[in-house]
Amino acid sequence: MKKITLAGFVSALALTAGMAQAQDAVTLQLKWVTQAQFAGYYVALENGYYEEAGLDVTILPGGPDIAPVQVLMGGGADVMVDWMPSALAAREQGAPVVNIAQPFTRSGMMLTCLAESGITSPEDFPGRTLGVWFFGNEYPFLSWMAHLGIPTEGGEDGVEVLRQGFNVDPLLQGQADCISTMTYNEYWQVIDAGITEDQLITFKYEDQGVATLEDGLYVLEENLEDPAFVDRMARFVAASMRGWEWAAENPEEAAEIVLDNDQTGAQTLEHQVRMMGEVALLTEGSTGVLDEEAYERTVATLLGGGSDPVITAEPEGAWTHAVTDAMTAE
C-alpha cells in the first residue's frame, strides 16, 4: 500500500464520518517504554494523523512492571503492541488476543557475545552462560535452543540461562558470555559503553532461521464482532502506518517527537535517532498487513520446542485481516 493510499484512506474516513464533533477514543498500550521502537504511533499523534482519522488516541508507555496482555484484558487499553510469541502463548493460556496488523516485518532480536569468549557459532554455546530476557521475551530464545538441541538447564552439553535484566550489565561485568540485545537498542548500549563492533560477535535470530514476529497490534477477539470497533481499528492502523512511513523518512524529527513524549527524561537524541534508523529497517516495506507465511513460520518455530514447546497446538483464530481489509476497501 502506497503512502497516498494510506493518507487518502484516513481522509476519506474522516469525511465519511462528517468530521463528527466527538472523536472516537482509542487507547494503545505499548510493550515497552517510550522510545523510537514506537515512533510511528507518536508521529501519528503529533502530526495529527489520528485526529484526521476522527480518533482521540492515548498512548500508554510500558515498562518492566507492565504486562500489555493484562492491561488489554483488564479493559485498560483497546489495542496493544506485543511480540507474537508472548501473544500466542497468552492466547493458548486463555487470553483471547488476536493480531490485527503487523507493522514490523522483521525481527530485531539477537544474541551479542564478546569475541574474546571464543564463541564463533551456535555450536560453541554449550557450557556457556547466556543472558535471556523473561516476562514473555524468553520464548524465541527457548525455541532456538530447542531447535539446536541444546538443553537450557546448564551442564557441559547445555547452556546456563542468566535471567537478564533489561540492561547490558551481564556482558560488561563478565557475568555472561552472551546477552540478549535488540539491533536498535541494547546492542548500541554495549557500543556506547566503550566496546567496539569488532570486539563483538552477534547472532541475529533472522539469520538463524528462528525469527519470530515482533511488535504486532493485538486486540481482544470479542471486540472484533463489533463493526464499529473494526472501523475504528482500521482508521487507527492506517493512521499509524502513515506515522511509520513519515518516521522512516524523517528519522531525526521522529526522534525529537519521541523525546517530546518521554516523561522520564532518560532518553537522548543521539540514541533515539540511531534507534529510529534501525527500526526503519524492520518496518521497511510494511503496509501493516500480516504476512501469512511469516505467521506460519513463527508458529512452526514456537511449536518446535521439543519436550517444552512455547505453544503446544496450532493456534486457531489468532489473527485476522478484517481490519487491514477494511483499510484497503476504501
N, C-alpha and C positions, 0 to 999 in steps of 0.2 A: 504494500500500500504506500503510495507516494504521499509526501507531506501535504500537497494541495488537497488530496483526498481527505486526510485527517482534518485539516483546517476547515474544509468545506463541510464535512460531516458535522463538526461541532457547531458551525454557524447555522447550518440547516436545522439542526435540532433546536437551537435557541430560537430561531424564527418560528419553527413549528409550534413551539411552546408559547409563542406570543409574548416572549420575554416576561413571563409571569412575575408579579411582584415578589412572591415568596419563592426563593430558590430552594432546590431540593438539597437537603443536608446529606453529606457523606463523611464518615469518619474512617480514616485509614490508619491502621496500626502497623508501624514499621517493625522489621525484625531486629534492628539494632539502633544505635544512637544516631543522631543527626550527622550525616556525612555524605560525601559525594556518591556513595553507593546508592543513594536515594534521590539524587539531584533532579531527575526528571519530574518527580512529584512536587518538589519545592519550586522548580522553574514554572511548572504549570500553574501553581498557586500564585507566584509572584507576577508572572506575565499576564495573568488574567484569563488563561485558557479555561479554567474551571468556571469562572464567572460567565464567560461567553457561552459555556455549555449549560447554563442555568443551574449551576451547582455551588453550594456553600460547603467547601471542603475543609475539614480539620485534620491535620497530620499529627499523629501521636508518636513521638520517638520511642524506641525500645531501649533495652539495656539488659545487663546480666540478671536482673531480678524480674524481668517481664517476659512472660510466655505468650506470644501472639495468639496461639490457639485458645488459651484460656480467656484472653480478652475478647476474642471473637465469640466464643461460646457463652460468655457472660453478658453479651449484649453491649460491650463497651466499644465495639467497632463494627462497621458494616463490611469491611474488607481488610485483609491483612497481607503483608509481604512475608513469604516463608520459603524455605528450601523444600523441594519436593520430597526428599527422603523423610524429613520430620513430619511433613503434612500427610504423607501416605501412612507413616507409622501411626500417627494420631488417628487417622481415619479407621485403620484396622482395629484400633483400641476403642472405637466408639464415637469419635468426634466426626460428625458428618460434614467435613470440609471438602470443597470442590474447587479445582483450578479453573478460573475463567479467562485467564490471559497469562502470557509468558513473555514479558519484556526482555529478560535475559535469555539468550540462546546458547551461551557457552558458560562453562564453569571456570571460576577464578581460583579454585582451591588447589593447594599444593603442599607438599612437604618440603621444608627447606633445611638443609644439613650443612654443617661445616665441612669443607673439603678435607681438612686435616683429620677428620674422623675416619677417612679411608673408605667411606661409602661412595660407591660409584654406580650402583644399580640396586633395584629392589632385592636382588639375591643376597645383598650384604646386610639386609635388615635383621635377620635372626641374631639374637644375642644383644641387640641394641635397645636403647631406651628412646621411645618416640613420644613426643608431646602431642596430645589429642584434645581438642575441644569437646565438651559434652553438652548437655542440655539440648539434644537433638542434632547437634553438629557432628557427632561421632559416627553416624550411620554410614556415610560414604567411606570413611576410613575402615570401619569394620568389614564392609563389603569387599573392599580392596584386599585386605589381609586374607579374607576367606577365599577370594579368587586365586591368591598366591599360595594358599595352603599353609599360611603362617599363623600359628596359634598366638593369641593375644594375652596369654597368662604368664608370659615370661619363660625362662629356661633357655638352654642353648639353641633349641630349634625354634623358639618363639621370640616375640618382642615384649618388652616391658612397656606397658602403657602408662605414661605420666598424664594425669588429669591436668591439662594445661589451662591456666587462667587466660583471659583474653589479653595477653601481652606476649612479649618475646623473651622474657626473662630467663626461662629454662635454657635457651640456647646461649644467651650471653653469659650466664652463670655456670655453664657446663653441666647442668642437671640432665640434659637430654642431648642425644646425638642429632636428632632432627625434631623440628616442631611444625605444627600446622600454621600455615600462613595463607593469606589471600594475595593474589597478584597485585591488587590495588591498595593494600593496606599494610599488613604486618611485615611483608617482605621488605617494604621500604623503611619500616621502623628499624629493621636489622641494619639496613644500609646506613640510616641516619645515626646508628649507634657507633659507626666507625668501621664496620666490616665491609670490605669491598666485594663487588659482584664476583670476581674471580676466586674469592675465598669461600664461595658458596656453591653447593650443588642443589638443584631443585628438581622435584618430580611433580609435574603437573598431572592432575587427575585426567584431564583431557587427553594427554599424551599416553597415559597408561591404559586407556580404553575402559575406564571405570567412572567416567564423569557422570554426574547426575545433575538434573536441572536445579538451578538456584533462583531465588528472588522472583517467584511467580506470585500472582494475585489470586487469593482464595476467599471464598465466601461460604456461608452455611447453605447446605443443599436445599433446605425448606424455603429459603428466600427466593430461589430461582423459580419457584412456582408462581410468583407474582410478576406479571408482565411489566408493571411499573418499576419494580426493582431491577429487572433485566435492562429496561430502558435507561435507568439511572446509571447502572454499571457500564453500559455501552458508552454513554456520554463521558463517564469518568475515565474509562480506558482510552478512548480516543483522545481526550484532552491530555492525558498522561503521556501518551506516545508523542504528541506534539511537543510536550516538555522534554522528553528524552532526545528527540531529534535536535531541538534547539540547544540543549546542553552539550551534545556531542559536537555541534558546530561552533559553540562559544564556550569552551571549557573554563576560561578564566572568569568570565561573567557568571557562569553557572556556579563555580566555586565560591564566588563572592555572595551569591544568593544563599548558598548553603550556610556560609558563615553568619549571614544575617539572621538565620533561623536557629542557629546553635545557641542555646541558652546557657551552656556550660562554660563557654569561652576556652575550651580545651583544644580546639582545632586551630590549625594555622593555614594561611592561604596557600603557601607552597605545597604542603601536604595534600590539600584538597584539590588543587589544580592537577597534581600528579595523579591522584586517585581518579579524578574525572577522566583523564586521558586513558587510564587502564580500563575503567568501567565502560567507556565508549567502545572498546574492543569486544566487550561481552554482549553489548546490545546492538552491535552493528548489523544492519540489515533487518532488524526485527520489526514486525508490524504489530506485535502483541499477540498474534495468533499462535497457539500452542502447536508445535510440530509433533505429529503423532508418532513419528519414528523416534524422535528424541525422548518422548514419553515412554515408549516401549523399551528403549534402551535403558532408561532409568529404572523401570520396573524389573527388567531382567537382572540388572546389577544388584538391586536390593533383594531379589529372590535368591540370588546365587550366593547365599551366605553359608553354605554348608549346613552344619548342625545348628547354627544360630543365625538364621537369616534375619534381615531387618524387618521384612514382611513375610508372612507365611503363605499367602494366597494372592492370586491375581486380583487386583482391586477392580471393583465394579462401580461405575458412576463417579469416578474420582476426578473427571474433567468434563468440560462441556465447551462447545463452540458457540453456544446460544448467544453469549454476549458479543463476541467478535463478529459473529454472523450478523447481528443487529447493527454493528458498526458499518459493515460493508454493504448492507442492504440499502443504506441511504444514498 
